[in-house]
Each structure stands twice: as structure tokens, then as C-alpha cells.
Amino acid sequence: MGLMQNDLATRGMTGALMVRPRLLVEAARIGARIRADRVTAPMSKPALAHAIEHERTLEGLRRAGSPVYRPSRHVEALAIVFCGLGEACAQAPDKAPAALSDQTKASGSAAFLRSM
């Protein structure tokens, strides 16, 4: 399983580099972008510190192979941390991305078969 280092703004907040499995990080980034669409105010520092501590607890459970560990909760906690740090929230677009201008709309079997 590949690991991914995330130096986000976490060095300043936590004093340590976060190393998490790549799949966990990618899922959390997607969750953070979704969450960013719903967030109206920035997270307070105490709330962010609590979220980071909760994520660290979940990481400890994951590494220990605990039977109470739930990946979905870990993804959610890491997404909250990413959003609180502004990593994914800053990247989240206000609207859905516009269609590419050079992309043509194709539908139906004939268009699919032509593309092959």
C-alpha cells in the first residue's frame, strides 16, 4: 500500500509531517472538496486542534489494527482536518467546472462506436 506525505499546513499546526495511505488521503481530499461546498465559516483554532487530535487517534487505531477502527470515520476526520487547514477548501471551486470548449457532446451507440 502506497503512503503519501502531506505537509499541508500541518507542520505549523501539529509540528509533525503527516504520513497516511494514499487511498485514505485521496478519499479525504474528495470529502474535503464536498465539505467545502457546504462550509460557510472558517474553523476555529480550538476546533481544528480537536479535529487533528481525533484524526491522530484514528490513525493510531488503524496502525494497531484495532477492530473498532472504521475507515469511513477516518476519511471523514481527515477531510475535516484538510478543510480546516484550507488545503481542499481553497481549491474547491465555487461552481461546477465549465465544459471544455474543445470537447464535443456525444451520446448514443454510434458515437461510442466511432470513438473506439
Contacts in CASP RR format, 6 or more apart in sequence:
PFRMAT RR
TARGET T0000
AUTHOR 0000-0000-0000
METHOD contacts of the structure
MODEL  1
MGLMQNDLATRGMTGALMVRPRLLVEAARIGARIRADRVTAPMSKPALAH
AIEHERTLEGLRRAGSPVYRPSRHVEALAIVFCGLGEACAQAPDKAPAAL
SDQTKASGSAAFLRSM
1 21 0 8 1.000
1 22 0 8 1.000
1 23 0 8 1.000
2 21 0 8 1.000
2 22 0 8 1.000
3 19 0 8 1.000
3 20 0 8 1.000
3 21 0 8 1.000
3 22 0 8 1.000
4 19 0 8 1.000
4 20 0 8 1.000
4 21 0 8 1.000
4 22 0 8 1.000
4 25 0 8 1.000
4 26 0 8 1.000
5 17 0 8 1.000
5 18 0 8 1.000
5 19 0 8 1.000
6 17 0 8 1.000
6 18 0 8 1.000
6 19 0 8 1.000
6 20 0 8 1.000
6 25 0 8 1.000
7 17 0 8 1.000
7 18 0 8 1.000
8 18 0 8 1.000
8 82 0 8 1.000
8 85 0 8 1.000
8 87 0 8 1.000
9 85 0 8 1.000
9 86 0 8 1.000
9 87 0 8 1.000
10 16 0 8 1.000
10 17 0 8 1.000
10 18 0 8 1.000
10 52 0 8 1.000
10 81 0 8 1.000
10 85 0 8 1.000
11 17 0 8 1.000
13 48 0 8 1.000
13 49 0 8 1.000
13 52 0 8 1.000
13 85 0 8 1.000
14 52 0 8 1.000
20 59 0 8 1.000
20 78 0 8 1.000
24 71 0 8 1.000
24 74 0 8 1.000
24 75 0 8 1.000
24 78 0 8 1.000
25 78 0 8 1.000
27 75 0 8 1.000
27 79 0 8 1.000
28 75 0 8 1.000
28 78 0 8 1.000
28 79 0 8 1.000
28 81 0 8 1.000
28 82 0 8 1.000
29 79 0 8 1.000
29 82 0 8 1.000
29 87 0 8 1.000
29 88 0 8 1.000
30 79 0 8 1.000
31 75 0 8 1.000
31 76 0 8 1.000
31 79 0 8 1.000
31 88 0 8 1.000
32 79 0 8 1.000
32 80 0 8 1.000
32 82 0 8 1.000
32 83 0 8 1.000
32 87 0 8 1.000
32 88 0 8 1.000
32 89 0 8 1.000
32 92 0 8 1.000
33 88 0 8 1.000
33 91 0 8 1.000
33 92 0 8 1.000
34 79 0 8 1.000
35 79 0 8 1.000
35 80 0 8 1.000
35 83 0 8 1.000
35 88 0 8 1.000
35 89 0 8 1.000
36 83 0 8 1.000
36 88 0 8 1.000
36 89 0 8 1.000
36 92 0 8 1.000
37 92 0 8 1.000
39 83 0 8 1.000
39 89 0 8 1.000
42 84 0 8 1.000
43 51 0 8 1.000
43 80 0 8 1.000
43 83 0 8 1.000
43 84 0 8 1.000
48 81 0 8 1.000
48 84 0 8 1.000
48 85 0 8 1.000
51 77 0 8 1.000
51 80 0 8 1.000
51 81 0 8 1.000
51 84 0 8 1.000
52 81 0 8 1.000
54 77 0 8 1.000
55 74 0 8 1.000
55 77 0 8 1.000
55 78 0 8 1.000
55 80 0 8 1.000
55 81 0 8 1.000
58 69 0 8 1.000
58 73 0 8 1.000
58 74 0 8 1.000
58 77 0 8 1.000
59 74 0 8 1.000
60 66 0 8 1.000
61 68 0 8 1.000
61 69 0 8 1.000
62 69 0 8 1.000
62 71 0 8 1.000
62 74 0 8 1.000
79 88 0 8 1.000
82 88 0 8 1.000
82 89 0 8 1.000
83 89 0 8 1.000
106 112 0 8 1.000
106 114 0 8 1.000
106 115 0 8 1.000
END
